[in-house]
Amino acid sequence: MIRFTPLTVSTAALAGLTLVLSSGSATAQSSADYSNYGCTGLEIDNELPSIEGRDGVFYRINADLRMNHPFSDQTVAQMAELSQALAANGTTLIFVPVPTKSVTMPGYLPTDVERYGFDLEIATEVHLDILRRLGAAGVVTVDARDAMIDMPDGELAFFKADFHWSAAGARQTAIAIAETIRGLPEYADLDPTLFETVPLEVGVAFSGMRRILQSRCLTTLPEAETMTYLTSQVQSLDLDSGGLDLFGESANTTPIVLLGTSFSDSLINNFPGFLAEYAQLEVVNYALTGGNQYGSITSYLTSTEFEEAPPRFLIWENPIYNNLAQYGDLPMRELTAAASQTCTMPLATQINAEEAIITVDLDGYDLGPADTIFVDTHANVETQASFVFQSDEGLTRTKTIERGERLSRTGRFYMPLSGLWDGGAAAMRIQMTQPFLSEPSVYVCPSQMKDES
């Protein structure tokens, strides 16, 4: 008699499993039985479900094999608004969605990848469709997939057992970005600076993904190994012209600011250096590891560094599987308000410095869901601002902005007035986390005031 042991696995995991019957039980067996590294159970790993491809290349099931990347028409419109707000102050936004490993290195996918519902043609079209829609809305983009799909012989765009790009992949993407920048009319206004990149030695990056995979494999997986490089300035700049060292202090005009995730923040891939070399412009890197979609760009656009010296080009790198609508409209609305620098109409406030409370009577202002409230504490200590709105009927609604521990504490918060009542709010109380070191300021952006005659 055959007895079946109940199995509890995810739908994605079931796609990679077969049942092997024996006289006593049925067990789950995956394509990992054919692993070159003795890996088993990768598909059902609770922390990072993965599959092994060819030649020691591994793919994450939930990210690399994903074909539907949320990028709604509303998100496209918000990106266009952000781009326009930056352009009004002389900054060109260049959005670089990092493609998935599957559409960039399809030749290393396992032969049975279709069992997971993956279709390379569809996945590639989804990537391209996002770029086309952003371009049609006026957002400058760069197709990093196209840049990395045909790598020079012997080079891989991504690490074999990690999801980050190698120095070779970073270089190819930097070349594509530089070509885009050099083709824009704004480039002609800048004085090129020569940089030189030299190879150093082979380096190994820490890989959390490889660590997780290794726990299910018998033999040693490929390290996150890549040639390392050093980029140096060859031709000196006239500092009076507003020049800037590669990773130096801000000056009057910053040619390129790089924002993004660990793809840009990793020293081992020399991504900022390659950008400087091929664009022939200085680069300041504000990328942030562990900041998710918005950590880096929120820290920068809400800073005094951006307010005082907006860059000529702002490169925003973000993995395509990061959902920009995950937290509602607040992050993009905050970025656009900060980028616009139009938050200049002050609101009358009552300050309770000891309890860190700001009270504002909104009854005399004509504010609607398109408006945003800007709070500047003039101190880099605040991590959170809670806005408690009150209606004419006494109803309250609380909206909170919280800066994660990895984000810069700029002390500046932009809260959109969306999600409130049809008649708007009659009053607002803002609760901060720290006693005020100086008197905070509250503004409306943009201003839509009632005639008080």
NORGIGI-V958606 format. One record per residue. N is the residue number from 1. RES is the residue in one small letter. SS is DSSP state (@ for helix, = for strand, . for the rest). PSI is psi in whole degrees, 0 to 359 (* if undefined). D_LAST is the distance of its C-alpha to the last C-alpha in Angstrom with 1 decimal. Layout:
N;RES;SS;PSI;D_LAST + N;RES;SS;PSI;D_LAST
This chain:
1;m;.;134;91.3 + 2;i;.;129;88.0 + 3;r;.;137;85.2 + 4;f;.;128;81.6 + 5;t;.;125;79.5 + 6;p;.;139;75.8 + 7;l;.;140;73.4 + 8;t;.;105;69.7 + 9;v;.;163;68.1 + 10;s;.;164;64.9 + 11;t;@;319;64.8 + 12;a;@;322;64.6 + 13;a;@;322;67.6 + 14;l;@;330;69.7 + 15;a;.;336;69.5 + 16;g;.;14;71.5 + 17;l;=;150;74.1 + 18;t;=;153;77.5 + 19;l;=;127;79.6 + 20;v;=;117;83.1 + 21;l;=;139;85.5 + 22;s;.;181;88.4 + 23;s;.;342;90.9 + 24;g;.;327;88.7 + 25;s;.;173;85.0 + 26;a;=;132;82.4 + 27;t;=;157;80.4 + 28;a;=;133;77.4 + 29;q;=;129;78.3 + 30;s;=;179;76.0 + 31;s;@;351;76.4 + 32;a;@;345;76.4 + 33;d;@;344;80.1 + 34;y;@;20;80.6 + 35;s;.;143;78.6 + 36;n;.;351;79.9 + 37;y;.;13;78.7 + 38;g;.;34;79.9 + 39;c;.;138;76.3 + 40;t;.;147;76.0 + 41;g;.;19;73.1 + 42;l;@;323;70.4 + 43;e;@;334;68.8 + 44;i;@;15;68.4 + 45;d;.;127;67.3 + 46;n;.;330;64.4 + 47;e;.;319;62.7 + 48;l;.;81;63.0 + 49;p;.;128;64.8 + 50;s;=;168;66.4 + 51;i;=;154;69.2 + 52;e;=;126;71.7 + 53;g;.;210;72.0 + 54;r;@;151;74.6 + 55;d;@;36;75.9 + 56;g;@;20;74.1 + 57;v;.;129;70.5 + 58;f;=;148;68.5 + 59;y;=;140;65.4 + 60;r;=;133;62.9 + 61;i;.;315;62.8 + 62;n;.;347;59.2 + 63;a;.;306;57.7 + 64;d;.;331;60.2 + 65;l;.;4;61.4 + 66;r;.;138;58.0 + 67;m;.;345;57.2 + 68;n;.;104;53.8 + 69;h;.;113;51.1 + 70;p;.;119;47.7 + 71;f;.;79;45.4 + 72;s;.;168;43.1 + 73;d;@;326;41.1 + 74;q;@;320;38.0 + 75;t;@;319;39.5 + 76;v;@;316;40.3 + 77;a;@;321;36.7 + 78;q;@;322;35.5 + 79;m;@;320;38.1 + 80;a;@;320;36.9 + 81;e;@;319;33.3 + 82;l;@;316;34.7 + 83;s;@;318;36.8 + 84;q;@;320;33.9 + 85;a;@;320;31.8 + 86;l;@;317;34.8 + 87;a;@;328;35.6 + 88;a;.;339;32.2 + 89;n;.;20;33.2 + 90;g;.;14;36.8 + 91;t;.;130;38.6 + 92;t;=;120;40.8 + 93;l;=;133;41.4 + 94;i;=;112;45.0 + 95;f;=;127;45.6 + 96;v;=;92;49.3 + 97;p;=;121;50.2 + 98;v;=;123;53.5 + 99;p;.;165;55.9 + 100;t;.;158;58.1 + 101;k;@;330;61.7 + 102;s;@;320;63.1 + 103;v;@;346;61.7 + 104;t;@;325;62.4 + 105;m;.;58;65.9 + 106;p;@;336;67.1 + 107;g;@;348;70.7 + 108;y;@;3;71.1 + 109;l;.;149;69.9 + 110;p;.;155;72.7 + 111;t;.;335;74.6 + 112;d;.;26;73.5 + 113;v;@;338;69.8 + 114;e;@;337;69.3 + 115;r;@;340;70.2 + 116;y;@;9;66.7 + 117;g;.;12;65.1 + 118;f;.;133;64.3 + 119;d;.;114;64.4 + 120;l;@;320;64.0 + 121;e;@;317;63.0 + 122;i;@;314;60.1 + 123;a;@;319;59.0 + 124;t;@;318;59.0 + 125;e;@;322;57.1 + 126;v;@;316;54.4 + 127;h;@;311;54.0 + 128;l;@;325;53.9 + 129;d;@;320;51.4 + 130;i;@;316;48.8 + 131;l;@;319;49.2 + 132;r;@;317;49.0 + 133;r;@;320;45.8 + 134;l;@;317;44.1 + 135;g;@;319;45.4 + 136;a;@;334;44.1 + 137;a;.;1;40.6 + 138;g;.;9;40.9 + 139;v;.;128;41.9 + 140;v;=;126;44.8 + 141;t;=;166;47.6 + 142;v;.;132;51.2 + 143;d;.;91;54.1 + 144;a;@;333;55.9 + 145;r;@;313;58.3 + 146;d;@;326;59.6 + 147;a;@;329;59.9 + 148;m;@;354;62.1 + 149;i;.;327;64.0 + 150;d;.;88;66.8 + 151;m;.;153;67.6 + 152;p;.;153;70.4 + 153;d;.;133;73.8 + 154;g;.;357;74.1 + 155;e;.;142;70.4 + 156;l;.;142;68.2 + 157;a;.;324;64.5 + 158;f;=;156;64.1 + 159;f;.;150;66.3 + 160;k;.;314;68.9 + 161;a;.;31;68.1 + 162;d;.;162;64.4 + 163;f;.;359;61.3 + 164;h;.;156;60.1 + 165;w;=;152;61.0 + 166;s;.;178;63.7 + 167;a;@;327;63.5 + 168;a;@;316;64.9 + 169;g;@;320;62.1 + 170;a;@;320;59.5 + 171;r;@;313;61.0 + 172;q;@;322;61.1 + 173;t;@;319;57.4 + 174;a;@;322;56.5 + 175;i;@;316;58.4 + 176;a;@;319;56.4 + 177;i;@;316;53.0 + 178;a;@;320;54.2 + 179;e;@;322;55.2 + 180;t;@;314;51.7 + 181;i;@;316;50.0 + 182;r;@;342;52.4 + 183;g;.;354;51.7 + 184;l;.;145;47.9 + 185;p;@;332;46.7 + 186;e;@;336;44.9 + 187;y;@;328;48.4 + 188;a;@;340;49.4 + 189;d;@;352;46.9 + 190;l;.;151;48.7 + 191;d;.;117;52.0 + 192;p;.;148;54.5 + 193;t;.;133;56.2 + 194;l;.;134;59.7 + 195;f;=;153;60.5 + 196;e;=;134;63.8 + 197;t;=;129;64.6 + 198;v;=;143;68.0 + 199;p;=;146;69.6 + 200;l;=;279;70.4 + 201;e;=;168;72.2 + 202;v;=;131;71.9 + 203;g;=;162;69.5 + 204;v;=;124;68.8 + 205;a;=;149;65.4 + 206;f;.;139;64.9 + 207;s;.;111;64.4 + 208;g;@;324;63.2 + 209;m;@;314;64.1 + 210;r;@;322;67.6 + 211;r;@;317;68.1 + 212;i;@;315;67.2 + 213;l;@;319;69.4 + 214;q;@;330;72.3 + 215;s;.;344;72.6 + 216;r;.;12;73.8 + 217;c;.;146;76.1 + 218;l;.;323;79.6 + 219;t;.;164;79.7 + 220;t;.;128;77.3 + 221;l;.;160;74.4 + 222;p;.;135;73.4 + 223;e;.;160;71.3 + 224;a;=;78;67.9 + 225;e;=;136;69.8 + 226;t;=;154;68.6 + 227;m;=;138;69.3 + 228;t;=;158;67.0 + 229;y;=;159;65.6 + 230;l;=;126;64.1 + 231;t;=;129;61.8 + 232;s;=;152;61.7 + 233;q;=;132;60.1 + 234;v;.;313;62.7 + 235;q;.;124;60.8 + 236;s;.;148;58.8 + 237;l;.;152;55.2 + 238;d;.;107;53.8 + 239;l;@;337;51.4 + 240;d;@;343;49.4 + 241;s;@;4;48.4 + 242;g;.;25;46.6 + 243;g;.;174;49.6 + 244;l;.;136;50.1 + 245;d;.;161;53.2 + 246;l;.;311;54.0 + 247;f;.;37;52.7 + 248;g;.;198;51.4 + 249;e;.;155;48.4 + 250;s;.;151;45.2 + 251;a;.;196;44.6 + 252;n;.;320;42.1 + 253;t;.;122;42.9 + 254;t;.;117;44.5 + 255;p;.;308;46.4 + 256;i;=;130;46.8 + 257;v;=;130;45.5 + 258;l;=;124;47.5 + 259;l;=;151;46.0 + 260;g;.;209;47.9 + 261;t;.;200;50.4 + 262;s;@;341;53.9 + 263;f;@;323;55.0 + 264;s;@;339;53.3 + 265;d;@;344;53.7 + 266;s;.;127;57.5 + 267;l;@;334;59.4 + 268;i;@;338;62.5 + 269;n;@;351;61.3 + 270;n;.;32;59.9 + 271;f;@;312;57.1 + 272;p;@;324;54.8 + 273;g;@;316;57.8 + 274;f;@;320;58.8 + 275;l;@;313;55.2 + 276;a;@;318;55.3 + 277;e;@;310;58.8 + 278;y;@;332;58.2 + 279;a;@;344;54.7 + 280;q;.;43;55.8 + 281;l;.;150;52.5 + 282;e;.;147;51.8 + 283;v;=;132;50.6 + 284;v;=;125;48.7 + 285;n;=;115;49.4 + 286;y;.;19;46.9 + 287;a;.;156;48.6 + 288;l;.;120;49.1 + 289;t;.;133;52.0 + 290;g;.;13;51.1 + 291;g;.;0;47.4 + 292;n;.;208;47.6 + 293;q;.;317;45.2 + 294;y;.;355;42.2 + 295;g;@;310;43.5 + 296;s;@;311;44.0 + 297;i;@;327;41.0 + 298;t;@;316;38.6 + 299;s;@;320;40.1 + 300;y;@;311;39.8 + 301;l;@;338;36.4 + 302;t;.;8;34.7 + 303;s;.;161;36.7 + 304;t;@;334;35.9 + 305;e;@;315;38.9 + 306;f;@;317;37.3 + 307;e;@;321;33.9 + 308;e;@;333;35.8 + 309;a;.;74;38.4 + 310;p;.;140;37.9 + 311;p;.;164;41.3 + 312;r;.;320;42.3 + 313;f;=;133;43.9 + 314;l;=;112;43.1 + 315;i;=;121;46.0 + 316;w;=;105;45.3 + 317;e;=;134;48.7 + 318;n;=;127;48.6 + 319;p;=;139;51.5 + 320;i;.;338;51.0 + 321;y;.;358;51.7 + 322;n;.;116;48.7 + 323;n;.;111;46.2 + 324;l;.;347;42.7 + 325;a;.;10;41.2 + 326;q;.;327;43.1 + 327;y;.;27;40.2 + 328;g;.;202;37.6 + 329;d;.;352;34.6 + 330;l;@;310;33.6 + 331;p;@;313;36.0 + 332;m;@;323;35.2 + 333;r;@;321;31.4 + 334;e;@;317;31.7 + 335;l;@;316;33.9 + 336;t;@;319;31.6 + 337;a;@;317;28.5 + 338;a;@;320;30.7 + 339;a;@;328;32.2 + 340;s;@;329;28.9 + 341;q;.;37;27.9 + 342;t;.;12;24.2 + 343;c;.;80;23.2 + 344;t;.;352;21.1 + 345;m;=;109;17.7 + 346;p;=;149;18.4 + 347;l;.;145;17.5 + 348;a;.;132;17.6 + 349;t;.;158;21.1 + 350;q;=;127;23.6 + 351;i;=;127;27.1 + 352;n;=;91;30.4 + 353;a;.;321;32.8 + 354;e;.;319;36.0 + 355;e;.;3;35.4 + 356;a;.;50;33.5 + 357;i;=;135;30.5 + 358;i;=;128;26.9 + 359;t;=;135;24.3 + 360;v;=;129;20.8 + 361;d;=;115;18.2 + 362;l;.;4;16.8 + 363;d;.;333;14.9 + 364;g;.;11;11.4 + 365;y;.;145;12.7 + 366;d;.;84;13.7 + 367;l;.;142;17.3 + 368;g;.;185;20.4 + 369;p;.;343;24.2 + 370;a;.;350;24.0 + 371;d;.;162;22.1 + 372;t;=;142;24.1 + 373;i;=;131;23.7 + 374;f;=;125;25.5 + 375;v;=;126;27.1 + 376;d;=;114;29.1 + 377;t;.;351;31.3 + 378;h;.;30;32.7 + 379;a;.;137;36.2 + 380;n;.;59;38.8 + 381;v;.;339;39.9 + 382;e;.;138;37.8 + 383;t;.;348;39.5 + 384;q;=;145;37.2 + 385;a;=;122;33.6 + 386;s;=;124;32.9 + 387;f;=;115;29.4 + 388;v;=;110;29.1 + 389;f;=;144;26.3 + 390;q;=;134;25.4 + 391;s;.;172;24.2 + 392;d;.;332;22.4 + 393;e;.;0;26.0 + 394;g;.;3;27.3 + 395;l;.;150;29.2 + 396;t;=;152;29.7 + 397;r;=;132;30.8 + 398;t;=;131;32.2 + 399;k;=;135;32.5 + 400;t;=;138;34.5 + 401;i;=;126;35.2 + 402;e;=;130;38.7 + 403;r;.;121;40.4 + 404;g;.;166;44.1 + 405;e;.;337;46.6 + 406;r;.;345;47.4 + 407;l;.;154;43.9 + 408;s;.;143;42.4 + 409;r;.;92;40.2 + 410;t;.;344;37.3 + 411;g;.;16;34.9 + 412;r;=;134;32.3 + 413;f;=;137;31.2 + 414;y;=;114;29.1 + 415;m;=;115;28.3 + 416;p;=;149;27.2 + 417;l;.;26;25.1 + 418;s;.;161;27.7 + 419;g;.;17;29.9 + 420;l;.;200;27.3 + 421;w;.;164;26.2 + 422;d;.;323;24.7 + 423;g;.;3;21.4 + 424;g;.;191;21.5 + 425;a;.;143;21.6 + 426;a;.;334;19.7 + 427;a;=;164;21.3 + 428;m;=;135;23.8 + 429;r;=;128;26.7 + 430;i;=;119;28.6 + 431;q;=;120;32.2 + 432;m;=;176;34.2 + 433;t;.;341;37.9 + 434;q;.;148;38.4 + 435;p;.;144;37.1 + 436;f;.;131;34.6 + 437;l;.;337;36.3 + 438;s;.;169;33.0 + 439;e;.;123;29.4 + 440;p;.;162;28.2 + 441;s;=;146;25.1 + 442;v;=;131;23.0 + 443;y;=;165;21.1 + 444;v;=;141;19.9 + 445;c;=;124;21.9 + 446;p;.;168;20.8 + 447;s;.;130;17.1 + 448;q;.;78;15.1 + 449;m;.;149;11.7 + 450;k;.;149;8.9 + 451;d;.;127;5.6 + 452;e;.;26;3.8 + 453;s;.;*;0.0
